[in-house]
Amino acid sequence: MKSKLVLLLALGIFTTSCISVRTKSKRTVVTSEKYTPVDQNLYNTIVALDKRFFDAYNTCDLKTQAKLISEDLEFFHDKGGLATSKTQIMEAMKNNICGKVTRTLIEGTIEVYPIPGYGAVQMGTHKFFNNQEPNATQIPSKFVTVWKNENGVWTMTRIISTHKN
């Protein structure tokens, strides 16, 4: 009985894969519509918070950065892995970012969506310049930030950062 169940499961996965492969070639590309904020005030708030954080990032204002990072932060980085210690993240920024790396937002890429009862999720594209590698190509990368609003105080609780190279 158990082997029949495994066989049926495998057959189902194989069939689904075959259908998926066959239908992918027949799909048409759908162009995405221009982003329009669901809530303009929320969008403006998150864009201002993003600017505040990265202005502080670019000028080594660790105090402002720390205020905007939650104590229970989870920072997922496709190169560096998962970081969950705010203290370690702040120390890494002090030692590896301050005076060395600056961030530039790619204009027009931020999207913000409300998370009812929690805050908002922000997505966008940015690039970084490392003055220790002045000839390195600045490649745009994607990010996702989950912002929590607790009694009017916004903090970043989850950050996902991805890079093309």
C-alpha positions as CSV (number, residue, x, y, z in Angstrom):
1,M,0.0,0.0,0.0
2,K,2.8,2.4,0.9
3,S,4.7,1.7,-2.3
4,K,1.5,2.4,-4.3
5,L,1.1,5.7,-2.6
6,V,4.7,6.7,-3.3
7,L,4.3,5.6,-7.0
8,L,1.1,7.7,-7.3
9,L,2.8,10.7,-5.8
10,A,5.8,10.4,-8.1
11,L,3.5,9.9,-11.1
12,G,1.5,13.0,-10.1
13,I,4.7,15.1,-9.8
14,F,6.0,13.8,-13.1
15,T,2.6,14.6,-14.8
16,T,2.4,18.0,-13.3
17,S,6.0,18.7,-14.5
18,C,5.3,17.6,-18.0
19,I,2.1,19.7,-18.2
20,S,4.0,22.7,-16.8
21,V,6.8,22.2,-19.4
22,R,4.3,21.9,-22.2
23,T,2.2,24.8,-21.2
24,K,5.2,27.2,-20.6
25,S,6.0,27.2,-24.3
26,K,2.4,28.3,-25.1
27,R,2.2,31.1,-22.5
28,T,2.2,34.7,-23.7
29,V,4.2,37.3,-21.9
30,V,2.0,39.7,-19.9
31,T,3.5,43.2,-19.5
32,S,3.1,44.5,-16.0
33,E,1.0,47.6,-15.4
34,K,2.5,50.7,-13.9
35,Y,2.5,50.6,-10.1
36,T,0.0,52.8,-8.3
37,P,0.1,52.9,-4.5
38,V,-2.9,51.3,-2.7
39,D,-2.5,53.9,0.0
40,Q,-0.7,57.1,-1.0
41,N,-0.1,58.3,2.7
42,L,1.4,54.9,3.6
43,Y,3.5,55.0,0.5
44,N,4.8,58.5,1.4
45,T,5.5,57.4,4.9
46,I,7.5,54.3,3.9
47,V,9.5,56.2,1.2
48,A,10.4,58.8,3.8
49,L,11.5,56.1,6.2
50,D,13.6,54.4,3.5
51,K,15.2,57.8,2.8
52,R,15.8,58.5,6.4
53,F,17.4,55.1,7.0
54,F,19.7,55.2,3.9
55,D,20.6,58.9,4.5
56,A,21.9,57.6,7.9
57,Y,23.5,54.6,6.2
58,N,25.3,56.8,3.7
59,T,26.6,59.2,6.4
60,C,27.4,56.6,9.1
61,D,24.6,57.9,11.5
62,L,24.4,54.6,13.4
63,K,22.1,56.1,16.0
64,T,19.4,56.8,13.4
65,Q,19.9,53.5,11.8
66,A,19.5,51.7,15.1
67,K,16.2,53.5,15.8
68,L,14.8,52.2,12.6
69,I,15.9,48.6,13.1
70,S,13.7,46.3,15.2
71,E,15.2,44.3,18.0
72,D,13.8,41.1,16.4
73,L,15.1,41.9,12.9
74,E,15.7,39.1,10.5
75,F,18.0,40.1,7.6
76,F,18.2,37.7,4.7
77,H,21.1,38.3,2.4
78,D,21.7,36.1,-0.6
79,K,25.5,36.4,-0.2
80,G,25.8,36.6,3.6
81,G,22.9,34.4,4.8
82,L,20.6,35.1,7.7
83,A,21.4,37.7,10.5
84,T,19.2,38.0,13.5
85,S,21.3,40.0,16.0
86,K,20.7,43.7,15.9
87,T,23.9,44.2,17.8
88,Q,25.9,42.2,15.3
89,I,24.3,44.0,12.3
90,M,25.0,47.4,13.8
91,E,28.6,46.3,14.5
92,A,29.0,45.0,10.9
93,M,27.7,48.3,9.6
94,K,30.1,50.3,11.7
95,N,33.1,48.1,10.6
96,N,32.2,47.3,7.0
97,I,29.9,50.1,5.7
98,C,30.7,53.4,7.4
99,G,32.8,55.5,5.2
100,K,33.1,52.8,2.6
101,V,29.7,52.0,1.1
102,T,26.8,54.2,-0.1
103,R,23.4,53.2,-1.4
104,T,21.5,54.8,-4.2
105,L,17.8,54.1,-4.7
106,I,16.7,53.4,-8.3
107,E,14.0,56.1,-8.8
108,G,10.5,54.9,-9.4
109,T,11.1,51.3,-8.2
110,I,9.6,51.4,-4.7
111,E,6.3,49.7,-4.2
112,V,4.5,49.7,-0.9
113,Y,1.6,47.4,0.2
114,P,-0.2,47.6,3.6
115,I,-0.2,44.7,6.0
116,P,-3.3,45.2,8.0
117,G,-2.7,45.2,11.8
118,Y,1.0,45.1,11.3
119,G,2.5,47.7,9.0
120,A,3.7,47.5,5.4
121,V,5.9,45.7,2.9
122,Q,8.2,47.7,0.7
123,M,9.9,46.4,-2.5
124,G,12.3,48.2,-4.7
125,T,15.7,48.2,-6.5
126,H,18.9,49.9,-5.4
127,K,22.6,49.8,-6.0
128,F,25.6,50.3,-3.8
129,F,29.0,51.9,-4.4
130,N,32.0,50.6,-2.4
131,N,34.8,53.2,-2.4
132,Q,37.2,50.4,-1.6
133,E,36.4,49.0,-5.1
134,P,36.0,52.2,-7.1
135,N,36.2,50.5,-10.5
136,A,33.6,47.8,-9.6
137,T,30.4,47.9,-11.6
138,Q,27.3,49.0,-9.6
139,I,24.7,46.4,-10.3
140,P,21.1,47.1,-9.3
141,S,19.8,44.7,-6.7
142,K,16.3,43.9,-5.4
143,F,15.2,44.3,-1.8
144,V,12.1,43.7,0.3
145,T,11.5,45.3,3.7
146,V,8.8,44.6,6.1
147,W,8.0,47.6,8.3
148,K,6.1,47.3,11.6
149,N,4.1,50.1,13.0
150,E,3.8,49.9,16.7
151,N,2.0,52.9,18.2
152,G,3.2,55.2,15.5
153,V,6.8,54.0,15.7
154,W,8.0,52.3,12.5
155,T,10.8,49.8,12.5
156,M,12.2,47.3,10.0
157,T,11.5,43.7,11.1
158,R,12.4,41.7,8.0
159,I,14.7,42.6,5.2
160,I,15.5,40.5,2.1
161,S,18.4,41.6,-0.1
162,T,19.3,39.9,-3.4
163,H,22.0,40.5,-5.9
164,K,22.5,39.5,-9.6
165,N,26.2,38.6,-9.2
